[in-house]
Amino acid sequence: MAGNLNHMLGGADLRILQEPLGFIKVLEWIFAIFSFATCGGYSGSLEVGVYCPRLQNKTVMNTTETINFGYPFRLNLISFDVKNCSEKGADTIHLIGDFSPSAEFYVTLAVLAFLYCMAALVIYIFYQDKYKEHRGPLIDFWVTAIFFFLWLVSSAGWAKGLADVKTSLAMDFIMKLIPACDMHAVHIDGIKCTVGGLAMSRLNVSVVFGFLNFILWGGNLWFAYKETPWHSSPPLADPSQPGQGQQPARGVSSTPSFGS
């Protein structure tokens, strides 16, 4: 087995990693990992507090509920109970919004890009000759073009989805869902409601990585195009063919003279 491993490594051409086509593929592989890790591995929490200063039995009640959420951000499936500042007990509150389509599309694309980059690097390093002989550059170019377009769509869609997630978890929006935290109760009964503990910097980074992937795959598209036959120079004229590759000498007219 060691002999087979040495044989495989002996046929590796690592010089491709020093060229733009191979180096940018390594960057795409790394950025794909960060993309699906920052989005697909996210989990967060939100703390909702309700302070009831006056009840019929003249007791003070202060409750805090922790709401856990995360990828794929199906907030409409999350519910929590909060005190309604009365003797009736608690209200069950359901969050609003299902933002899984944009999040799942973004993560799925990142995983596919990760797998394709690994496969492409293996072909670049170990099968460079077969890559150039069997339409490898053309396939690589079209796949790169598809990823280039999909990164733009998924990054823009996830950016919009993240903005909607932030809106659904904003303090003003959450307070509208809780009956005890409406404006009448806050101003008349002295009820205080707080919403905090939300941290989404990791999700903001995922959007940045999405657009960085879009830029990387756009640059890769040019280098993949240079490997295709479309970028090859046109064939030179064959001087052995009559009328090709021959130019009349300067100062000598090729038109026959008359009247001499």
DRENDO-1510 file (C-alpha; in Angstrom, 1 decimal, always signed):
<recs>
REC; n; res; u; v; w
REC; 1; MET; +0.0; +0.0; +0.0 .
REC; 2; ALA; +2.9; +2.3; +0.7 .
REC; 3; GLY; +4.2; +1.6; -2.7 .
REC; 4; ASN; +0.9; +2.6; -4.3 .
REC; 5; LEU; +0.9; +5.8; -2.3 .
REC; 6; ASN; +4.3; +6.7; -3.4 .
REC; 7; HIS; +3.4; +6.0; -7.0 .
REC; 8; MET; +0.4; +8.3; -6.7 .
REC; 9; LEU; +2.4; +11.1; -5.2 .
REC; 10; GLY; +5.1; +10.6; -7.7 .
REC; 11; GLY; +2.6; +11.4; -10.5 .
REC; 12; ALA; +1.4; +14.6; -8.8 .
REC; 13; ASP; +2.1; +17.9; -10.4 .
REC; 14; LEU; +1.9; +20.5; -7.6 .
REC; 15; ARG; +3.1; +23.3; -9.9 .
REC; 16; ILE; -0.5; +23.8; -10.9 .
REC; 17; LEU; -1.1; +25.2; -7.4 .
REC; 18; GLN; +1.3; +28.0; -8.1 .
REC; 19; GLU; -0.6; +29.0; -11.2 .
REC; 20; PRO; -3.7; +31.2; -11.1 .
REC; 21; LEU; -6.1; +28.4; -12.1 .
REC; 22; GLY; -5.0; +26.1; -9.3 .
REC; 23; PHE; -4.3; +28.8; -6.6 .
REC; 24; ILE; -7.7; +30.4; -7.0 .
REC; 25; LYS; -9.4; +27.0; -6.8 .
REC; 26; VAL; -7.7; +26.5; -3.4 .
REC; 27; LEU; -9.1; +29.9; -2.2 .
REC; 28; GLU; -12.6; +28.9; -3.4 .
REC; 29; TRP; -12.3; +25.7; -1.5 .
REC; 30; ILE; -11.4; +27.6; +1.7 .
REC; 31; PHE; -14.0; +30.3; +1.3 .
REC; 32; ALA; -16.7; +27.6; +0.7 .
REC; 33; ILE; -15.9; +26.1; +4.0 .
REC; 34; PHE; -16.3; +29.4; +5.8 .
REC; 35; SER; -19.5; +30.1; +3.9 .
REC; 36; PHE; -21.4; +27.0; +5.0 .
REC; 37; ALA; -19.8; +27.0; +8.5 .
REC; 38; THR; -20.8; +30.6; +9.4 .
REC; 39; CYS; -24.4; +30.1; +8.2 .
REC; 40; GLY; -25.2; +26.4; +8.5 .
REC; 41; GLY; -23.6; +26.1; +11.9 .
REC; 42; TYR; -25.3; +29.1; +13.5 .
REC; 43; SER; -27.4; +28.9; +16.6 .
REC; 44; GLY; -28.4; +31.9; +18.7 .
REC; 45; SER; -30.8; +33.0; +21.5 .
REC; 46; LEU; -33.0; +35.9; +22.4 .
REC; 47; GLU; -34.0; +36.9; +25.9 .
REC; 48; VAL; -37.5; +38.4; +26.4 .
REC; 49; GLY; -38.3; +40.0; +29.8 .
REC; 50; VAL; -41.6; +41.2; +31.1 .
REC; 51; TYR; -41.8; +43.2; +34.3 .
REC; 52; CYS; -45.3; +43.4; +35.9 .
REC; 53; PRO; -45.3; +46.0; +38.8 .
REC; 54; ARG; -48.9; +45.7; +39.8 .
REC; 55; LEU; -51.2; +42.7; +40.1 .
REC; 56; GLN; -54.5; +42.3; +41.9 .
REC; 57; ASN; -52.7; +40.5; +44.8 .
REC; 58; LYS; -50.2; +43.4; +44.9 .
REC; 59; THR; -47.2; +41.2; +44.1 .
REC; 60; VAL; -44.4; +42.1; +41.6 .
REC; 61; MET; -43.6; +39.6; +38.9 .
REC; 62; ASN; -40.5; +39.7; +36.7 .
REC; 63; THR; -40.0; +36.9; +34.1 .
REC; 64; THR; -37.4; +36.3; +31.5 .
REC; 65; GLU; -37.8; +33.8; +28.7 .
REC; 66; THR; -34.9; +32.6; +26.5 .
REC; 67; ILE; -35.8; +31.9; +22.8 .
REC; 68; ASN; -33.4; +29.6; +21.0 .
REC; 69; PHE; -33.2; +29.6; +17.2 .
REC; 70; GLY; -30.8; +28.8; +14.4 .
REC; 71; TYR; -30.3; +27.4; +11.0 .
REC; 72; PRO; -32.4; +26.9; +8.9 .
REC; 73; PHE; -34.3; +29.8; +10.5 .
REC; 74; ARG; -37.9; +28.5; +10.5 .
REC; 75; LEU; -39.0; +31.0; +13.1 .
REC; 76; ASN; -42.7; +30.2; +12.6 .
REC; 77; LEU; -42.1; +26.9; +14.4 .
REC; 78; ILE; -40.7; +28.5; +17.5 .
REC; 79; SER; -43.0; +29.4; +20.4 .
REC; 80; PHE; -42.5; +30.6; +24.0 .
REC; 81; ASP; -44.6; +31.5; +27.0 .
REC; 82; VAL; -44.6; +34.9; +28.7 .
REC; 83; LYS; -46.6; +36.2; +31.7 .
REC; 84; ASN; -49.6; +38.3; +30.7 .
REC; 85; CYS; -49.4; +40.4; +33.9 .
REC; 86; SER; -52.8; +39.2; +35.1 .
REC; 87; GLU; -54.1; +36.4; +37.2 .
REC; 88; LYS; -54.8; +34.3; +34.1 .
REC; 89; GLY; -51.2; +33.0; +33.7 .
REC; 90; ALA; -49.2; +33.1; +30.6 .
REC; 91; ASP; -49.6; +33.7; +26.8 .
REC; 92; THR; -48.0; +31.4; +24.2 .
REC; 93; ILE; -46.3; +33.5; +21.6 .
REC; 94; HIS; -45.3; +32.3; +18.1 .
REC; 95; LEU; -42.6; +33.9; +16.1 .
REC; 96; ILE; -43.3; +34.9; +12.5 .
REC; 97; GLY; -41.4; +34.0; +9.3 .
REC; 98; ASP; -39.9; +31.0; +7.5 .
REC; 99; PHE; -36.5; +32.0; +6.0 .
REC; 100; SER; -35.2; +28.5; +5.3 .
REC; 101; PRO; -35.3; +28.7; +1.5 .
REC; 102; SER; -32.7; +31.3; +1.1 .
REC; 103; ALA; -30.5; +29.9; +4.0 .
REC; 104; GLU; -30.7; +26.3; +2.7 .
REC; 105; PHE; -30.0; +27.4; -0.9 .
REC; 106; TYR; -26.9; +29.3; +0.3 .
REC; 107; VAL; -25.5; +26.5; +2.4 .
REC; 108; THR; -26.3; +23.8; -0.3 .
REC; 109; LEU; -24.4; +25.9; -2.9 .
REC; 110; ALA; -21.4; +26.2; -0.5 .
REC; 111; VAL; -21.3; +22.5; +0.1 .
REC; 112; LEU; -21.5; +21.8; -3.7 .
REC; 113; ALA; -18.7; +24.3; -4.4 .
REC; 114; PHE; -16.6; +22.7; -1.7 .
REC; 115; LEU; -17.0; +19.3; -3.3 .
REC; 116; TYR; -16.4; +20.5; -6.8 .
REC; 117; CYS; -13.2; +22.4; -5.8 .
REC; 118; MET; -11.8; +19.2; -4.2 .
REC; 119; ALA; -12.6; +17.2; -7.3 .
REC; 120; ALA; -11.1; +19.8; -9.6 .
REC; 121; LEU; -7.9; +20.0; -7.5 .
REC; 122; VAL; -7.4; +16.3; -7.7 .
REC; 123; ILE; -7.8; +16.3; -11.4 .
REC; 124; TYR; -5.5; +19.3; -11.8 .
REC; 125; ILE; -2.8; +17.7; -9.7 .
REC; 126; PHE; -3.0; +14.0; -10.7 .
REC; 127; TYR; -4.7; +14.0; -14.1 .
REC; 128; GLN; -3.5; +17.1; -15.9 .
REC; 129; ASP; -2.9; +15.4; -19.2 .
REC; 130; LYS; -6.3; +13.7; -19.3 .
REC; 131; TYR; -7.9; +17.0; -18.2 .
REC; 132; LYS; -6.6; +18.7; -21.3 .
REC; 133; GLU; -7.3; +15.8; -23.6 .
REC; 134; HIS; -10.9; +15.0; -22.8 .
REC; 135; ARG; -12.6; +18.4; -22.9 .
REC; 136; GLY; -11.8; +19.1; -19.3 .
REC; 137; PRO; -11.2; +22.9; -19.8 .
REC; 138; LEU; -14.6; +23.3; -21.5 .
REC; 139; ILE; -16.4; +21.4; -18.7 .
REC; 140; ASP; -14.5; +23.4; -16.1 .
REC; 141; PHE; -15.4; +26.7; -17.8 .
REC; 142; TRP; -19.1; +26.0; -17.9 .
REC; 143; VAL; -19.3; +24.6; -14.4 .
REC; 144; THR; -17.4; +27.7; -13.2 .
REC; 145; ALA; -19.8; +30.0; -15.1 .
REC; 146; ILE; -22.8; +28.3; -13.4 .
REC; 147; PHE; -21.3; +28.6; -9.9 .
REC; 148; PHE; -20.4; +32.3; -10.7 .
REC; 149; PHE; -24.1; +33.0; -11.4 .
REC; 150; LEU; -25.4; +30.9; -8.5 .
REC; 151; TRP; -23.2; +32.6; -6.0 .
REC; 152; LEU; -24.6; +36.0; -7.0 .
REC; 153; VAL; -28.2; +34.7; -6.7 .
REC; 154; SER; -27.7; +32.9; -3.4 .
REC; 155; SER; -25.7; +35.7; -1.7 .
REC; 156; ALA; -28.2; +38.3; -2.7 .
REC; 157; GLY; -31.1; +36.0; -1.6 .
REC; 158; TRP; -29.4; +35.2; +1.8 .
REC; 159; ALA; -28.6; +38.9; +2.4 .
REC; 160; LYS; -32.3; +39.7; +2.0 .
REC; 161; GLY; -33.3; +36.7; +4.1 .
REC; 162; LEU; -30.9; +37.7; +6.9 .
REC; 163; ALA; -32.4; +41.2; +6.9 .
REC; 164; ASP; -35.9; +39.7; +7.3 .
REC; 165; VAL; -34.6; +37.5; +10.2 .
REC; 166; LYS; -33.3; +40.6; +11.9 .
REC; 167; THR; -36.6; +42.3; +11.4 .
REC; 168; SER; -38.6; +39.4; +12.8 .
REC; 169; LEU; -36.3; +39.3; +15.9 .
REC; 170; ALA; -36.1; +43.0; +16.5 .
REC; 171; MET; -37.3; +44.4; +19.8 .
REC; 172; ASP; -40.2; +46.5; +18.4 .
REC; 173; PHE; -41.5; +43.5; +16.4 .
REC; 174; ILE; -41.3; +41.1; +19.3 .
REC; 175; MET; -43.1; +43.5; +21.6 .
REC; 176; LYS; -46.0; +43.7; +19.2 .
REC; 177; LEU; -46.5; +40.0; +19.5 .
REC; 178; ILE; -46.8; +40.1; +23.3 .
REC; 179; PRO; -50.2; +41.3; +24.5 .
REC; 180; ALA; -48.7; +42.5; +27.8 .
REC; 181; CYS; -46.2; +44.7; +26.0 .
REC; 182; ASP; -48.6; +46.8; +23.9 .
REC; 183; MET; -48.4; +50.5; +24.2 .
REC; 184; HIS; -51.5; +50.9; +26.4 .
REC; 185; ALA; -50.2; +48.5; +29.0 .
REC; 186; VAL; -46.7; +50.0; +29.0 .
REC; 187; HIS; -47.9; +53.5; +29.5 .
REC; 188; ILE; -51.0; +52.9; +31.8 .
REC; 189; ASP; -50.0; +49.9; +33.9 .
REC; 190; GLY; -46.3; +50.6; +34.0 .
REC; 191; ILE; -45.3; +47.2; +32.4 .
REC; 192; LYS; -41.8; +47.0; +31.2 .
REC; 193; CYS; -40.7; +44.7; +28.4 .
REC; 194; THR; -37.1; +44.1; +27.3 .
REC; 195; VAL; -35.7; +42.2; +24.3 .
REC; 196; GLY; -31.9; +41.5; +24.1 .
REC; 197; GLY; -29.1; +39.1; +23.9 .
REC; 198; LEU; -29.2; +38.9; +20.1 .
REC; 199; ALA; -25.8; +38.5; +18.3 .
REC; 200; MET; -25.7; +38.1; +14.6 .
REC; 201; SER; -22.2; +39.1; +13.6 .
REC; 202; ARG; -21.5; +35.6; +12.5 .
REC; 203; LEU; -24.4; +35.7; +10.0 .
REC; 204; ASN; -23.1; +39.0; +8.7 .
REC; 205; VAL; -19.8; +37.4; +8.0 .
REC; 206; SER; -21.5; +34.7; +6.1 .
REC; 207; VAL; -23.0; +37.2; +3.7 .
REC; 208; VAL; -19.6; +38.8; +3.2 .
REC; 209; PHE; -18.1; +35.4; +2.3 .
REC; 210; GLY; -20.9; +34.8; -0.1 .
REC; 211; PHE; -20.1; +37.9; -2.2 .
REC; 212; LEU; -16.4; +37.1; -1.9 .
REC; 213; ASN; -17.1; +33.7; -3.4 .
REC; 214; PHE; -18.9; +35.5; -6.2 .
REC; 215; ILE; -15.9; +37.6; -6.9 .
REC; 216; LEU; -13.5; +34.6; -6.8 .
REC; 217; TRP; -15.5; +32.5; -9.2 .
REC; 218; GLY; -15.7; +35.5; -11.5 .
REC; 219; GLY; -11.9; +35.7; -11.6 .
REC; 220; ASN; -11.7; +31.9; -12.0 .
REC; 221; LEU; -14.0; +32.2; -15.0 .
REC; 222; TRP; -11.4; +34.2; -16.9 .
REC; 223; PHE; -8.6; +31.7; -16.1 .
REC; 224; ALA; -10.8; +28.8; -17.0 .
REC; 225; TYR; -11.6; +30.5; -20.3 .
REC; 226; LYS; -7.9; +30.8; -21.1 .
REC; 227; GLU; -7.5; +27.0; -20.9 .
REC; 228; THR; -10.3; +26.4; -23.5 .
REC; 229; PRO; -9.7; +26.2; -27.3 .
REC; 230; TRP; -11.7; +29.4; -27.7 .
REC; 231; HIS; -8.7; +31.4; -26.3 .
REC; 232; SER; -6.2; +29.8; -28.6 .
REC; 233; SER; -4.7; +32.0; -31.3 .
REC; 234; PRO; -5.9; +31.5; -34.9 .
REC; 235; PRO; -3.8; +29.3; -37.1 .
REC; 236; LEU; -1.0; +31.0; -39.1 .
REC; 237; ALA; -1.2; +31.2; -42.9 .
REC; 238; ASP; +0.6; +28.4; -44.7 .
REC; 239; PRO; +3.3; +30.0; -46.9 .
REC; 240; SER; +3.3; +26.9; -49.1 .
REC; 241; GLN; -0.2; +27.6; -50.4 .
REC; 242; PRO; -0.4; +29.9; -53.4 .
REC; 243; GLY; -1.5; +33.4; -52.7 .
REC; 244; GLN; -0.9; +33.1; -48.9 .
REC; 245; GLY; +2.0; +34.4; -46.9 .
REC; 246; GLN; +3.4; +36.3; -49.8 .
REC; 247; GLN; +3.4; +40.1; -50.0 .
REC; 248; PRO; +4.5; +42.1; -53.1 .
REC; 249; ALA; +7.9; +43.8; -52.6 .
REC; 250; ARG; +7.8; +47.5; -51.9 .
REC; 251; GLY; +8.3; +49.7; -54.9 .
REC; 252; VAL; +7.4; +46.9; -57.3 .
REC; 253; SER; +4.0; +47.1; -58.9 .
REC; 254; SER; +2.1; +43.9; -59.4 .
REC; 255; THR; -0.1; +45.5; -62.1 .
REC; 256; PRO; +1.1; +44.8; -65.7 .
REC; 257; SER; +2.1; +47.9; -67.5 .
REC; 258; PHE; +0.6; +48.8; -70.9 .
REC; 259; GLY; +1.9; +50.9; -73.7 .
REC; 260; SER; +5.6; +49.9; -73.1 .
</recs>
